[in-house]
């Protein structure tokens, strides 16, 4: 399964998938929770028709379709096994993010932001996240986030609140990408906002790029890279683009933009749901 | 004009000019709404951090975010100075 995201239609396809899964679960329900989840996920991956044929036109985001399927299936699975918490781990276990409390983590929309929060919390970080809206309680419950995630609503005060969160030794997670609809080309243009990079530089905190990916065992594996910040915000943005491209997480040609100018500060305009 | 009002005017005008907008006059301090300045989140952060540097103070967000006008901002800083 390698399709890219397009949200409409996924629910119906998952419903088809649930029928297959129901039969599988009836036969394998005695497996331990994580092993059962792993086997179910492999079953889902083998059934490409559940997710194939998604139209590419008109989509705003370009993350892997698996991410949406993964979250929805995980929520479904949690109903069966309440103790289930998705496994999240670092791709490079030698990286010690625990040593750097109060860091800034930049990522892109993936539907897996709460998995990143889970990873950071497991390393004893208090975490705040800039978000356009409240996260679904079911998703927060899915990852067993504790202490409660601090959500900073995206608006033109958000970076002041983000600074306050950092001052309290929280780490901060920011989605840096957004999309704007290009009327002439009749498609969404995918951008990364310069404000997040300016902010990270101004805060003089350790800055990490982070990208989550679901592996074949149904685990979220986070690639994390420490950014070089002794340079301009534009240079840091270029580093981020290289980081994203190297992980082939987007086929888009990302350009650097100003979210506020592009969207007139409307957090619920026809743009991505996050980005200060 | 007192030191705080002058600092606010200088910092606000610095950001406005950087954004290609016209600078304010001292008289504007009494009437202008902060949201009407068209500042984004980065501009607001710069405004606060620059004022903290110039006045050698630290502001708390709770009080700061209640300020709707530049005059209220001047008064807020004056109360904690």
Interface residues (C-beta under 8 A of the other chain):
Chain A: X155 X156 X157 X158 X159 X160 X161 X163 X164 X195 X198 X199 X202 X258 X259 X260 X261 X265 X276
Chain B: X35 X39 X40 X41 X42 X43 X44 X45 X46 X48 X49 X61 X64 X65
